[in-house]
């Protein structure tokens, strides 16, 4: 039997302590799966201001710690709690940069904040070695905010007896986000080559232009992204977000991989979900209509199980295909259907759909504020789930919708291609409806195909059953991550 690994999972978003996006679900579920596989996994993240210390049972572990740059020494604390009572969670506590903020991200000094965080993580590892006699075999870094950890290990700490030997995996969850600034607004003379030393904390000119994601890709031992199709896409110029050449170099050296995310099948389970009007499984899918009626009544829609209910639970952004939905909304709402959108994001889209809701009461519900409580009601109640993303590294919504028997309508990109197969009426195979071209006609046609198929209830139930019988748990992805960890340790 192989020796269990010690894994430090570094993230900036972790359910149930905080949640800004899909990373929080991954950061919760993957460590649980690694723990269940017999490994010693621990998590580290900032102590954001939105985190409730009392509710999270967070306690002080060490005070008066500091990280040093050539121009400044920054004092911080480490606090500790547990995920699911068995996985230690460590919080880098610095009020000025995290505790005083009402959001996780979106501040002008984000580069500075996460530069400090990356250095504080490495300092904290040394503290854990003395305080708890624990040193990780591998550090799993997630998204751009953690991208400087591999860089510092290979540069500032290369000769350090403990940190210099650390192996790092850098996971790209969305390559669009590489630093505080939008990478495409950076002029050529300011683009980070990944090589200039980061010595000063207060040097705004250099700190503001650090490309965290690029350095994570360049200096980590291995790199992966969150689906096999997205891994292929980001090596192309159109999807590579100006980093495709760096990624291709890692791929050619056998150091770049794609692993499809999973979902927590205990967290998302229509058999046990307490937020549903009625619980159900694949053998009692008719009970979905009770959930549908409850949601229709809650949002003032006509209660009718025969009217197709389309759902969306998502960030309201351009990436998620809202331009396409805007273009087809008028002819779409002339059809016999109901549409409910739940999410938060760009004001332009929120304002548009809020106005349409007022014009089309009983047809469209635009709940333009994301709610984590009972969000699975939408999956359980809806007949179809829309994800017309322009690009999608992995996507969790389509996998959750399958779990709850809501048939996904998705664009063939990234993780959506890896998880959703277009229904073939001749063979009876497939778990959703897909379209290829990113245009309104292809999107509208996919919806119409789904609506026409919905009229034939036996066929529709076959599609629902196909989806509910799929398995997208974390068990298989966790084993793939473990192979990457062991591959790093052999290098």
N, C-alpha and C positions, 0 to 999 in steps of 0.2 A: 504494500500500500504506500502511495506517495505521501511524503511529509506534508501536513497541512501548512498553508501559507498564511503569513501575516500581511494583511492588506490595509493600507490607509486610503480611503476613498475621499478625495477632496472635491468639494462642490460649493456652490453658493446658494442653493435652493434645495430645501429638504422638507417634504411633507412628513409629519403634520406640524412641524415647527413654523414653517413659512411656505408660501406657494406663489410663484410668479408665472410659472409655465410648466411645460412637460418635464423639464429637468428635475423638478421636485419629486415627481412620481418615479422617475428612473432612479434617483438618488435614494429613495426609500426602498424600492422593490429589489434592485440588483444586489445591494448589500445583504438583504434578507435571504436571497437565493444563495449567495455565496456562503453565508452563515449556515444555512440548512445543508449545504454540501460539505460541511465540516471544517470550514476555514475561519481564522480569527480576523474578522473584518471590523474596522473602526472608521468613523466618519469625522471629517473636520470641515467647518464652514464659519463664516462671520456671524457674530451675534448681532443680527440686524435689529433695528428699532422696532420692527413689527412683531418680533418674537416675544411672547408672553413667558417670562421666566418662571413665574409661579405655576402657571398651567403646565409648562413643560418640565417642571421639577428640575430646573437648572441650578447647579450649585457651583460656587467658586472652587477651582482646583489650585491655581497658582496666581499670585499677584506680583506686581513689580518686575515684570519681564520687559525686555527691550530688544529692539533690532536697531542696528546702527548702519547709517550711510556715512559718507565722508563729510556731509554737512549737517547731519542731524541724528539724534538718538530718540526713538519713539518708544514710549512705555505702553504696555498693554497687559491684559490678563487672559488666562485660560479658564473657561468654565466647562462644566461637564453635565451631561444627562445621558439618557439611554433611549434607543429606538427599540420598540417592542420588548423592553425590559432586559434585553440580552446584548444589544449592540451599543458599545460606548460611542457617544457623540460629543465631540469637543468643539467649543465655540471660541474663536478669536474675538476677544472683547475689547474694543476701542471705541469709546463713546463718540469721539469727534468724527470718525470716519464711517461708523456703522450704527451705533446705538442711537444717535441723534437724528437719524434719517427715517422718513415715513415710507420710503420705498426701498426695494432691493437694489434697483439700478436706475439709470437715467439722470445722473448728476454730472455737472461739468468736470468735476474732479475724479471721475470714475477710474481713469488710468492711475491716478495717484493712490486712490483708495485700495485698488487691487494690487498695485505694486507693493504696498505695505503688507497686504494680506499674504501674498506669496512668500515674502521674507519671513513673516510671522509664522507661517506654517512650518518652515524649515527650522526656525527656532523652537517651535513647539515640539517637534519630533525629538529634539535633544532633551527637552524637559521630560517627555514621556519615558525616555530611556532611563532617566534617573528616578522619576517619581513612581512609575508603574512597571519598570523593568520590561518595557515593550518597545521594540524597534521594528518597523515594517520591513518586509522583504521587497515590496513594491508600493509605489505611490500611483494611484489612479487619478489623473487630473482630468477634469471635465470642463470643457468649453473655455473661451478665451480668458476669462477672469483668472484661471489657474495656469495659464500658459508660460508664465515666467518661472515656475518651479523647476521644470526641466532645464531651462536656461541657466538659472543660478547654480544648480547642482553641477553642470558641466563647466561653469566659469568660476564664480566666486568660491564654490565649495569643492572644486575638483580635487584638492589635496586634503580635504577634511577626512579624518579617519572613519567617521560614521556616514556622513551625508554623501561623500564622494563616491560611495559604492552603491547608492540607492538606484534602483531601476524605476523608470517612469513610463507609464502609458498615457498618451494624450488622446482623449476622445473628442472628436468634433461633433457637436450636436446640431450646429447650424453655422455654416461657414460664412454666411452673410455678416455675422457679428464677429469682429476681429479685435476691436479696441473701442474706446469711448466714441471716437469720431467715426463717421461713415468712411470706410476705407477708400471709396471712389472719389471723395472730396480732397484727398491728400495729393498735393502736387508731387511731381517726380523728384524734386530736390529734397523733399521732406519724407519720402517713403523710407521706411525702416529696412535696412539691408539685413537685419538680424545679428549684426556683428559688433556694433559699437557698444562699449561698456556702459552699464547703468550704475553710476557711482553716487550721483547726487539726487536727493529726494526732492529738493526745492527747485531743480532746474526745469522750469516749466516747458522751455523750448524743446528739450529732448524727451521729457517724460510724456508730454502730450502726443508725441508721434511714435511711441513704442507700439509696435504691432504684436500684441500678446499671442494671438493665434499663430502667426508666422513663426515666432520663436518656439512656441510649443511644438509645432510640426518639425522644426529644424533640429531641436535639441533633445526631444524625448527618445527613448530607446525604441519604442514602437508607436505607431499612430493608427487609429481606426476611426471610422464614422459609423452611423447608427443604422445603416442598411447596406445591402450589397449593391443595389442599383445606384444609390446615392454615391457610393464609393467610386463607381464607374463614371458617374456624371461629373464629379468634382475634378476629375483629371482632364476634363475638356474645358476649353476656354470659356464657353457660354455659361457653365455652371461653377467654374473654379474660383470665381470671385478674386481674380488676380493672383491666386496662390497655386494654380494648377501645375505650374512647372515645378515648384517645390514638392508638391505632393507626388508628381510623377517620378521625381528622383527617389523618393522614399519607396514607392511601389516597385521601381526597377531593382532596388536593393532587397526586395522581399520584406519590407517593413511597413506596409500600409494595407489595411484590411477593412472589410465591411461586416458588421454584425447587427442583424435586425433586433431592435428592442423587443421586449415582451411587455406584458401587463401583469399586475398582481391579481391572480385568479381568486385570492381570498378577499381582496379589497373590492374587486368588481365581480360580483356573483349574484345573479338574479334570484338564486335559491335562498340566499341568506340576507340580501340587502334590506336593511331596516327602513330605507327611505322610500320604498315603493308602496303603492296602494295595495298591491297583491304580489306575492312572490311566485316565481314560476321557473320551469326548466324546459328543456327541449321537448319533453313529452307532454307539456301542458301549455303550449304557446298560445292557445286561445285566451289564456289569462292576460296576455299582453293588452287585449282590448279593454280590460278593466282599468289598467294603468293609463291607457289612451283616453278613456272617458274621464278619468280623474283629472288628467292634465288639461283636456279640453275645457272642462268645467272651471278649473282654476284660472285659466287665462281668458275666459269669456268666449271661447270658440264653440261653434255648434257641436253638440255631443252626437257623434255619428261614427260608428266604427267603420263604415264603408267609405268615408272620405279619407283619402290618403293624407297622412300627416308627415311632413318633411321636417327634419330637425337639423340644427347646426349648433354645436357647442365648441367655441373656438376663440382664439385671439382675432380681433377685427382688424386685419392688416391686408395689405396688397398681396403678400405672399399666399394668403389663404384663398385667393380667387374671388375676392369681393368685387373687383372690376367686372368680371364676367357676370356675376349675379346681378349687379346694377344694370347691365345691358339687357338682361332678359327678364327683369322683374315684372314689367308690364304684361307681356304675353304669358308669363308664368302664372301670374295671379288671376288671369282670365280662365285658367283651367280649374277643374273641380279638385281642389286640394287646399290644404292649410300648411302654413310655413311658420316655424318658430325658430328664432335666432337668439342664442344666449352667449354673451361674451362682452369683452371690453377691448378698447384699442384706439385706432385712429378716429379722430373726431369727424373727419370728412365722411367716412362710411356710416358712422353712428348717426350723424345728423340726417343723412339721406334716408336710411331705413326707418328712423323715427318718424319722418314726414310721411313716408309711404304707409306706415302703420296707421296713422291718423286718417289717411285717405281710404284705406282698405281694412277697416275694422272687421274682425271675423275671418279675415284671410291671412293676415300677417301679424305675428307677435314679435316685436323687437325689444328684447330685454337687454338693454345695452349696459349691463353691469354684470361682471362675472361673479357667479356664486358657487362656492365649493360645496355648500350644503345641499344635499339631495339633487345634485346635478345629474345623477343617474336616472332621475325621473324622465329626462328628455330621451335618453337612450331606450328606456323601457317602454315609453309611450309612442315613440315615433315609428312609423313603418319604414321610412327611408332616412338615411343620414348623408348629408351633402359635404363633400370635401373636394372642391374643384381647384386644388392648390396649383399655383404656377410652378412651385417646386416644393418638395416635402422630404427632408432628410430621412425621417422615419414615419412619424405620425403615430399617435396613440388612439385618437378618436375612432378611427376605422376599426381597430382591434376591439375596442370597448363596445362599439356598436354591434359587431358580430356576436360578442358574448351575450348581448341583451336582445338579439334577434331583430335588430334594425338593419336593413339592407343598405350597404354603403354604395353611394354613387360618387366615383372618384376619377381624377385624372391620372393617367398612366405615367407616374413620375416617382422617383425615389422609392421610399418605403411603401408607398401605395401600390406600386407595381409588384413589390415582393409579397404583399399580403392579400391583395384583392384580385380575383380572377373573374373576368367577364362571364356572365351566365350564358351558357349555350343551350337554347331550348331543345336542340336535337339530341344532345347527350345527357341533359339534365345536370351537367357539371358547372361549377362556378358559384361564387358566394357574393357577387355584387354586379354592378354595372359600371363600365369604364369607358373613358374616351381619351383619345390621344392628343389631338391638336389643342393648343391653348386658345380656343376661340369660342364665342358665344353659341355658334351654331352646333358645334360638337357637344358642348355642355347641355344645351337645350334638348338635343336629340337623345342623349343618354337618359335625361329625366323622363322624356316622353316614352322611351322604351320601357323604363321601369313602371311608369304609370299604366301602360297598356298591359304589361305582365301582371300587375296587381289585380286586374279584373278577373284573372283566372286563379282562384284562391288555392286550389290544389298545387298548381305550379309554384305559386308564390310561397306557400308553406315549405315546399321543397328547397327553395333558395334560403329561406330562413333557417331551416334545419341544417343545410350545408354549412352555413356560417356558424351556428351555435355548436356544431360538432368539431369545428376547427380548434387547434390548440396553439395559442400564442403566449403560453406562460413563460416565466423567466428561466425555467429549468435548463432548456437547451442553450439560450444565449449565455447563461452563467458558465456553462461548461466551455463554451467558446472563449470567454474572457479568461478563464483559468488556463487554457492552452496558451493564450498570449502571455500571461504572467510567467508561465514556466519557460516559454520561449525566450523571454527577456533574461531570465535568471541563468539560462544556459549560455548567453552571449558572452 
